[in-house]
Amino acid sequence: VYVIDDKNIARLRQLRLSEPLAGGFHEVLAGVSAGEKVALDPVKAGIVARPGN
């Protein structure tokens, strides 16, 4: 995933996921922390992100 840093720059980050849970979902075990912003739309590494609504 891409995490938006404190300078609004998208940085690529690898996640460690659980085995599939009920409904095919996965739990994020490592790679992002609570409160970090992630990009929901496809982006390129290093792009300056404009926070949206």
C-alpha positions as CSV (number, residue, x, y, z in Angstrom):
1,V,0.0,0.0,0.0
2,Y,1.0,3.6,-0.2
3,V,1.2,5.5,3.1
4,I,1.0,9.3,3.0
5,D,3.8,10.7,5.2
6,D,3.8,14.0,7.2
7,K,5.0,15.9,4.1
8,N,2.0,14.5,2.1
9,I,4.3,12.2,0.0
10,A,3.1,8.7,-0.9
11,R,5.6,6.1,0.2
12,L,5.3,2.4,-0.8
13,R,4.9,0.1,2.2
14,Q,4.7,-3.7,2.4
15,L,2.0,-5.3,4.6
16,R,2.1,-8.6,6.4
17,L,-1.4,-10.1,6.4
18,S,-3.1,-12.9,8.3
19,E,-4.4,-16.1,6.7
20,P,-7.9,-15.5,5.1
21,L,-10.6,-14.9,7.7
22,A,-14.4,-15.4,7.4
23,G,-15.7,-13.8,4.2
24,G,-12.2,-13.8,2.6
25,F,-11.0,-10.8,4.6
26,H,-7.4,-10.5,6.0
27,E,-6.2,-8.8,9.1
28,V,-3.2,-6.5,8.7
29,L,-0.5,-7.8,11.1
30,A,2.3,-5.3,10.2
31,G,3.2,-2.5,7.9
32,V,0.8,0.3,8.9
33,S,-0.1,1.8,12.3
34,A,-3.4,3.2,13.6
35,G,-3.8,6.7,12.4
36,E,-1.6,6.5,9.4
37,K,-3.1,7.7,6.1
38,V,-3.2,5.3,3.2
39,A,-3.9,6.1,-0.5
40,L,-7.2,4.7,-1.7
41,D,-6.6,5.5,-5.4
42,P,-3.6,4.1,-7.4
43,V,-0.6,6.4,-7.1
44,K,3.1,6.5,-8.0
45,A,5.8,6.4,-5.3
46,G,7.0,9.8,-4.3
47,I,4.0,11.7,-5.6
48,V,2.9,14.6,-3.5
49,A,-0.7,13.8,-2.3
50,R,-3.4,16.4,-1.9
51,P,-5.6,15.4,1.0
52,G,-9.2,15.0,-0.1
53,N,-12.5,14.7,1.6
